Amino acid sequence: MAIFPPKARVWWNEPVQKTELIWIAVAFVWGLVMFFTMIFWHSVGEQNLSNETYKISPEAFSAKVDAMIEQYQVGEEGDTGIPVVRPPADSDVYMLARLWEWYPVLELEKGRKYRLHLASLDWQHGFSLQPENINLQVHPNYEMVLTVEPTTAGVFSVVCNEFCGIGHHQMVGRIRVVENQ
């Protein structure tokens, strides 16, 4: 049997056992099934985000964030001084990651679409929207753009899920979803 080591030291010249060929065939067919299942679920499963990515300097992205804040700021988050912005529906909204914060707090309307732009100013960060299952890697020098349409009102936490240093555990941002005004 193929389970036991071959008697001869030149094992590659020995014939392959029938059971071993069956297992090789099963593994090959299973690999093909998994490969085509991934393609199928990517296109039909609606579980993968369709997004765009562009090269951008941290300074240019920061300027876009500051311009959005200047135009749409409606308040500040508690005693942190982080601005809260409420951009109009069907607009571009910007959120940046930097050691150790997500900036600014976004206030979006339920049922309306937005183009969410994400970028990092310093290190690689992870964008994890809780309790939803949206997980992205956010890199410096790249702007990731995805279309979002909130379906539930409430306060959602943005958590960094890529270790980014000593303050990583405190890197939590907010996205508020409000009922249509």
Protein Blocks (a to p, Z undefined) as FASTA:
>chain_A
ZZbccfbfblmlpccdfklmmmmmmmmmmmmmmmmmmmmmmmmnopaccdddddddfklm
mmmmmmmmmmmggbdehjnopacddddehiacddddddddddddddddehiacddddddf
kbccdddddfbdcdddddehiacddddddfbgcddddddfbdebjklmmmccdddddddZ
Z
